[in-house]
Amino acid sequence: MNAAARTARRTLRDRTRTHRAAAKIRRTGTGTLATHCIAAGLPVREARSVASSLRKNAVKAGVTGTPSVSYTHGRARSCTRYTPVEVARIAVIYRPRKPAYRTAAARLALAA
């Protein structure tokens, strides 16, 4: 596989991941913070980092979310799902330093 094909496949994989996360949020009306971050265009590893920071700021914003269960790889985990409006309220308080995180925070704030 040459470099152009690798780049094209990576671009398609990233775009597909972002689109699926956004579609899931549109379909159900809620999503975990990591799902919202992936829908904002972050890779999975960075989305988990931003979601962790947003979780800490959710307490400051007074946003509780909805307790739910997330099913992945054959196991169930308890999670909290948030609407886009709640995520926007949390993202306004969030002050990231990394430029990629800043653009994601801006997208999260505008998603509502």
C-alpha positions in Angstrom: 0.0 0.0 0.0 1.5 3.3 -1.0 1.4 6.6 1.0 -1.5 8.1 -0.9 -3.7 5.1 -0.2 -2.8 5.1 3.5 -3.6 8.8 3.7 -6.9 8.3 1.9 -8.0 5.4 4.1 -7.1 7.4 7.2 -9.1 10.4 6.1 -12.1 8.2 5.2 -11.8 6.3 8.6 -11.7 9.6 10.5 -14.6 11.1 8.6 -16.7 8.0 9.0 -16.1 7.9 12.8 -17.1 11.6 13.1 -20.2 11.1 11.0 -21.3 8.0 12.9 -21.0 9.8 16.3 -22.9 12.8 15.1 -25.6 10.6 13.6 -26.0 8.7 16.8 -26.4 11.9 18.8 -29.0 13.1 16.3 -30.9 9.8 16.4 -31.1 9.4 20.1 -30.9 13.0 21.3 -28.1 12.3 23.8 -24.6 10.9 23.9 -21.7 10.4 26.2 -19.2 13.2 26.4 -16.7 11.1 24.4 -19.3 10.7 21.7 -19.8 14.4 21.5 -16.1 15.0 21.3 -15.7 12.4 18.5 -18.6 14.1 16.7 -16.7 17.4 17.1 -13.8 15.9 15.1 -11.4 14.6 17.7 -9.6 11.2 17.4 -10.7 8.7 20.0 -7.7 9.1 22.3 -8.0 12.9 22.4 -11.8 12.6 22.7 -11.4 10.6 25.9 -9.0 13.2 27.3 -11.3 16.1 26.6 -14.3 14.1 27.8 -12.5 13.6 31.2 -11.9 17.4 31.5 -15.5 18.1 30.5 -16.7 15.7 33.1 -14.9 17.7 35.8 -16.4 21.0 34.4 -19.9 19.5 34.4 -20.0 19.7 38.2 -19.1 23.4 38.0 -21.8 24.1 35.3 -24.4 22.3 37.4 -25.2 19.8 34.6 -26.1 16.3 35.7 -27.0 14.5 32.5 -28.9 11.2 32.3 -27.6 8.0 33.9 -27.5 5.2 31.3 -25.7 2.0 30.3 -23.1 1.8 27.5 -22.6 -1.5 25.8 -19.2 -2.2 24.3 -17.2 -5.3 23.5 -19.7 -7.6 25.3 -19.8 -5.8 28.6 -22.0 -3.1 30.1 -20.7 0.0 31.7 -22.6 2.7 33.5 -22.3 6.1 31.9 -23.9 9.5 31.8 -25.4 10.8 28.6 -25.8 14.5 27.8 -27.8 16.5 25.3 -26.1 18.9 22.9 -27.4 21.8 25.0 -25.9 20.5 28.2 -22.6 19.8 26.4 -22.6 23.4 25.2 -23.1 24.7 28.7 -20.1 22.6 29.9 -17.9 23.6 26.9 -18.4 27.3 27.7 -16.6 26.8 31.0 -13.9 24.5 29.6 -10.6 26.3 28.9 -8.2 24.0 27.0 -4.6 24.9 26.1 -4.0 22.7 23.1 -5.1 24.2 19.8 -7.0 21.1 18.7 -8.9 21.0 21.9 -9.8 24.7 21.5 -11.4 24.1 18.2 -13.2 21.1 19.5 -14.5 23.1 22.5 -15.7 25.8 20.1 -17.5 23.2 18.0 -19.1 21.7 21.1 -20.3 25.1 22.2 -21.8 25.8 18.8 -23.5 22.4 18.5 -26.5 23.5 20.5 
